[in-house]
């Protein structure tokens, strides 16, 4: 090779080293993003484990709006809430197995919803159904709570 070419064309090993350094940087960035997302998910779960702060009257009014909208669309059932299975003390196992007493595993906002149904909606003929609604990587994921009126 000519001396000028040697000055501008580094050995392939140099580019391989740059590639490794770039991959390490990208991995570090992804690790930081993953950590931040995990912190955000934990904060959301912590918030959902707390009481909603909504009065029973307001919660009933919100439910009525949902039901009216669903009925106007010809529906007899509507999903009223979706939440991570981590809000169940058994991570949704009892719900997945449809075991009696599954409602005892609920915490936070989902527990409030169940109690509201038990107190006001059940005696008026409304049905409540809870089920696992997705299975990421084959494992139980989010839980859906549906309200049915026929």
N, C-alpha and C positions, 0 to 999 in steps of 0.2 A: 504494500500500500504506500501511497504517497504520504509524506509527513503532514500535509495539510488535512488530509482525510483522517489521519490518526488523531488529530487535535479536535475534530468535530464529531467523530463517531466513537462513542464509548463502547466498551465491551458489553455483550448481552447481559452479563452478570450484574452490571450497574442498574439496568432496567428491572431485572428480577428483584433486586434489593429495594428499588423504589416501589415496585408493586407490593411487596410484603409490607413495607411501611404504610402504604395507602390502605391496604386491607386491615392492618392493625388500627389505624385511625377510624375507619368505618365501623369496625367492631366496637371500639370504644364509644363512638357516637350512638350506636344502636343500643348498647348496654345502658347508657345514660337515659335514652328515650324510654327503654323498657322499665327502668327504675322509676322514672317520672310517671309513666302510665300506671304502674303498680301503686304508687302513692296516691294518685288520683282515684283509682278504683277503691282503695281502702277508705279514703275520705268519703266517697259516695256511700259505701256500705255503712260506715259509721253514722252518716247522716240518716240513712234509711232505717237504722236500728232505733233511732230516737223517735219520740212521738211527733206526729205531723204538725201539731199545733192548729189543726183545722177543727172547728166545732162540729159536733154531730149534725147539727142542722145544716151547716154549709156542706158537709160531706153528702148528706141526703139530697140536697139541691143539685149538687154536681152529678150524682148518680141519676137523678131524674132527667137531667139534660142529656146524658149519655143514652139513656133508655129511649127517650123521645126521638133522638136523632136516629137511633138504630131502628125503631119501629117505622119511622118515616121512610127508611130504606128497605123495609120489608123483612127485617131480621127478627128473630125470636131469642137471640142470644148475642152477647157482646163480651169481648175480653175487656175487663175493666182495669186490670193491672198486670204488669210483667215485672218480675224481679229476679235477681240472682239467687240461685239455690243456697248460697251462703247465708241468706237471711232465715233459713230453717236450721234448727239446732242439729238436725241429722243430714244436712245438705240435700234435702228433698227425697231421701230414701223412702219415707212413709208415704209421701205423695205419689212417688213413682210406683209403689206397690199397692196404692189405694187402700192402705191399712186404716182401720177404724182408729180415731184419735189423731189423725195426721195434723189436724188443726192445732194440736198442742205443741207442735214443732215450730209454729210461726213465731216470728219476733217482729218488733218495730211496726212499720206501716202495714205490711200484710196482716199482722195480727189485728190491727185497728180495723181493717177492712172486714175481716172475718167477724169481729165483735159487732160491728155496725150491722152486718147482714143478720147475724143472730138476733140482735135486739129489735130491728125494725123491718127487715125485708122478709125473713123466713116465715113469720106468721101471716104475711100477706101473699104467700104463694110463690115467692121467688126462690129459685134454686141457685146454689153456688157450687161451682166446680173448679177444682185446682188440679193442674196436671203439668208434667214436665213438657215443655214445648220445643225444646231443641236438645240435640245430643252432640256437642262438639267433641270430636275425636272419640266418638262412641260412648262418652260419659254423660250422665244427666247434666243439663245446663239450666237455663232459665225456667222459672215457673210462671205459668199464666193462671190468673184467676178470672173466671167467666161467670157472668150473671145471666140466668135464663128465666123467662117469664111465661112460657107456655108449656 
